[in-house]
């Protein structure tokens, strides 16, 4: 990930959700277990929705907040959740799929949490708090609904 401003981080996060959605959808077509296919399809659709919401933040966020420099975190944490390449979710069971996706979301939440703690202006703090809450809430929803699908 090469990002210097918060706008770059939002753009990268949007792309992360798009890539994850594609990966999940590809694996859904290859998985042998019907329940896991349903789970992968659900998660892929949810990732697409998250990408769209992040794009909205990217387009409507306050310019001062979006232009905030944030390279310090990125220098300290040079890898990102997709650095390990495409995960073959078709070889994982439903619980492993959920755990892997939640782990990736946790990386993003940690990034937002760190940037929020370092934010110098109220507009930047508000934007990062909203993004952090969004990611936390959506990760919780995906986990709960994914576990419900697994129980079916």
C-alpha positions in Angstrom: 0.0 0.0 0.0 1.4 3.4 -1.0 -0.6 6.0 0.8 0.4 9.4 2.2 -2.9 11.1 2.9 -6.1 10.0 4.4 -7.7 10.3 1.0 -5.1 7.7 -0.2 -6.0 5.4 2.7 -9.7 5.6 1.9 -9.0 4.8 -1.8 -6.8 1.9 -0.7 -9.5 0.7 1.7 -12.1 0.8 -1.1 -9.9 -1.2 -3.3 -9.2 -3.7 -0.5 -12.9 -4.3 -0.1 -13.3 -4.7 -3.9 -10.4 -7.2 -4.1 -11.7 -9.1 -1.2 -15.1 -9.3 -2.7 -13.7 -10.6 -6.0 -11.6 -13.2 -4.2 -14.6 -14.4 -2.1 -16.8 -14.6 -5.2 -14.2 -16.6 -7.1 -13.9 -19.1 -4.3 -17.7 -19.3 -4.0 -17.8 -20.8 -7.5 -15.2 -23.4 -6.6 -16.2 -24.5 -3.1 -17.6 -28.0 -2.7 -19.8 -27.2 0.3 -23.1 -25.5 -0.4 -23.2 -23.7 3.0 -19.7 -22.4 2.4 -20.7 -21.2 -1.1 -23.6 -19.3 0.4 -21.3 -17.8 3.0 -18.7 -16.8 0.5 -21.4 -15.2 -1.7 -22.9 -13.3 1.2 -19.5 -12.0 2.3 -18.6 -11.0 -1.3 -21.8 -9.0 -1.6 -21.2 -7.4 1.8 -17.7 -6.4 0.8 -19.0 -4.8 -2.4 -21.4 -2.7 -0.3 -18.6 -1.7 2.1 -16.5 -0.6 -0.9 -19.4 1.6 -2.1 -19.8 3.2 1.4 -16.1 3.9 1.6 -16.2 5.5 -1.9 -19.0 7.8 -0.5 -16.7 8.9 2.4 -13.9 9.4 -0.2 -16.1 11.7 -2.3 -18.0 13.6 0.4 -15.4 13.9 3.2 -14.1 17.3 4.2 -11.1 18.3 2.1 -9.0 19.3 5.2 -9.5 15.8 6.7 -9.0 14.0 3.5 -5.7 15.8 2.8 -4.3 14.9 6.3 -0.9 13.3 6.1 -0.7 9.8 7.6 2.5 8.2 6.4 3.9 7.5 9.8 1.7 4.5 10.5 2.2 3.2 7.0 6.0 3.4 7.5 5.7 1.5 10.7 3.3 -1.1 9.3 4.3 -1.6 5.6 2.2 -4.6 5.0 -1.5 -4.6 4.5 -4.3 -7.2 4.8 -3.9 -8.4 1.2 -0.1 -8.6 1.2 -0.3 -12.4 1.4 -1.9 -12.5 -2.0 -5.2 -14.2 -2.9 -6.4 -16.6 -0.2 -8.0 -19.8 -1.6 -11.2 -19.7 0.5 -12.5 -22.7 -1.4 -10.1 -24.8 0.7 -11.4 -23.5 4.0 -14.4 -24.5 6.1 -17.0 -21.9 7.0 -15.5 -21.0 10.4 -12.0 -20.6 8.8 -13.5 -18.3 6.2 -15.2 -16.1 8.8 -12.0 -16.0 10.9 -9.8 -15.1 7.9 -12.1 -12.3 6.7 -12.5 -10.9 10.3 -8.7 -10.9 10.6 -8.4 -8.8 7.5 -11.0 -6.3 8.8 -9.2 -6.1 12.1 -6.1 -4.8 10.3 -8.2 -2.0 8.8 -9.9 -1.2 12.2 -6.4 -1.0 13.8 -5.2 1.4 11.1 -8.2 3.7 11.6 -7.8 3.5 15.4 -4.2 4.5 15.2 -4.9 7.3 12.8 -7.7 8.5 15.0 -5.5 8.6 18.0 -3.0 10.8 16.1 -5.5 13.0 14.4 -4.9 16.7 15.1 -8.2 18.3 13.9 -11.8 17.6 14.9 -12.8 17.0 11.3 -10.1 14.3 10.9 -11.0 12.7 14.2 -14.7 12.7 13.2 -14.0 11.1 9.8 -11.8 8.4 11.3 -14.2 7.7 14.1 -17.0 7.2 11.6 -14.8 4.9 9.5 -13.7 2.9 12.5 -17.3 2.5 13.7 -18.4 1.5 10.2 -15.7 -1.2 9.9 -16.4 -2.5 13.4 -20.2 -2.6 12.9 -19.9 -4.2 9.5 -17.4 -6.8 10.7 -19.7 -7.7 13.6 -22.7 -8.0 11.2 -20.7 -10.2 8.8 -19.5 -12.4 11.6 -23.0 -12.8 13.1 -24.7 -13.4 9.8 -21.9 -15.7 8.6 -22.3 -17.8 11.8 -26.0 -18.0 11.3 -25.5 -19.2 7.7 -23.1 -21.8 9.0 -25.6 -23.1 11.5 -28.2 -23.6 8.8 
